[in-house]
Amino acid sequence: MARLGRDRGADALLDLDGQVFALNPKGEYVARFVARRVEPSPERPHGLNYSLTLHGPDGRRLLGFDNAHAVRESRRPGGAAKDACDHRHRMDRVRPYRFRDAVTLVEDFWAEVDRFLKEKGVV
């Protein structure tokens, strides 16, 4: 995993903090970025706390890449929650995400947004 000190793209990600981008002409689909420096820890060894999300016309999150909360290991009863870790959301499904560096994170997010919007016929 990249550490914040060696990840030159981290500053670019941090500059996106608070940005909201309209993704279609009517502005019904938006991407939101939250990114902050944190002390490196076992849960966030890269020293970043981030949330990159795609929201639909009703405001609901459709996609997201984040490390802001614990993730359940299983949807079954008794599926224990892990500590906060890097993961991605697609609708109600949560999957682990292997963080490499901040630039790859942003590229992966936009690639997934493009795929999703094409599947839904938005773009």
N, C-alpha and C positions, 0 to 999 in steps of 0.2 A: 504494500500500500504506500502511496506517496505521502510524504510528510509535508506539511504546509510550507516549511522553509525551502523545500526543493521544487515545489509545484508552482512554476512561474505563471500558470493560468489561474491560480487562486485569486489574484488581484482582479482579473477580469470578471470572474464569477462574483466576487464581492461587490464590484461596481454595479452588478445587475440587481442588487438587493432593493426591493420595493418596486421594481419595474413591472408594469402590466402591459401586455401586447395584445391588441385586437387582431384576430387571425382570419376574419372573414369580413366582407364589406359592411355588413350590418353590425359587426362587433358582438355577435352572439357568442362566439367562442374566444376565450382569452387565455393567455399563458401568464402565470404569475411567478415571480422569483423572490425567494427569501434566502439570504446567505449571510452568515455571520462567522467571525472567528471565534473559536473557543479553545480552551486549553486541550491539547491532545490527551486522549484517554483511550482505554481499550475499546470503547464503543465508537469513538471518533478519532482514530489515530492520525488522520489527516488534518486535524485541528479546524474542521469546518462543521457547522450545523446548517443544513440547507433543506429547502423544500422548493422543487420546481414542479408546477402543476398546470394542467389544462382543465379549464372549466367550460361547461356547456351553457346553453341559453338559460337554463333554470338556476345557474350558479353552482350546480353540483360538480364535484371533482370527478373527472373522467379518467385522467392519468396523473401520475405523480411519481417523482423520484425524490426520496427524502431519507433522513436519518433522525427524525425528530421524535420518534416514539418507539416503544417496544413493539415487537411483532410476534403474534401467536405462532407457535410451531405447527399447529394443526387447527383446523376449524372444528374438529371433533370435540365433544365435551372433554374437559380435562386437558386440552392442548395448552401447555404452559407457554407463557409469554417470555420471550428472550429480552435481554436488555436492548436498548436502542441500538440499531445497526443500519447499515445502508440497505435500502430495499426500494422496490418500485411497485406502484399500484396501477392496475388497469381495471377500471370499474371496481368491483368488489374483491378482485383477486390481488393478493400480495405475494411477491416473489423476491428473493434475495437479489441484490445488485452488487456486483463486484466493482467497487470504486477503484479506478486506476489513477486518475488525476482530474482536475477541475475542467479542463478543456474537453476531455472525453465524456465527462458527465453531461456537459451542455450539448455536445454533439449527439450523444445517445438520446437525450431528452427530445431534441428537435426531430431526430429521425423517427422516434416513436410517435410524436405528435403528427408528423406528416403521414405516417402509415395509418394512424387512427382516423384522421380527417378524410383521407382518401377512401378508406373502408366505409365510412359513413356518408360519402358523397358530398362532403362539405366543400372540398377543393378539387 
